[in-house]
């Protein structure tokens, strides 16, 4: 397998601009897809994850939801959001937590 697989690259930009409150952090340096995948698998061990060679996108199957992202960082953020939405509220059992439509079971 050769060629560039990582789509996320770029300069760090002006550090003074990045230090401004509310400014997005500077982009991370590009890493090999295999390394990014291993890092994501450590964070989300129960989630099937892969890098699509044909699409150049990152993919995960979270529950019954297929998640697509342009970068491994974006996929990690989406998986965190999915995980926080599916964790039952304090004091409620998983059977009372409701499904993705907000209906209780």
Secondary structure as UniProt FT lines:
FT   HELIX           15..18
FT   TURN            21..22
FT   HELIX           33..43
FT   TURN            45..46
FT   STRAND          48..51
FT   TURN            53..55
FT   STRAND          58..62
FT   TURN            63..64
FT   STRAND          65..69
FT   HELIX           72..86
FT   TURN            90..91
FT   HELIX           94..96
FT   TURN            100..101
//
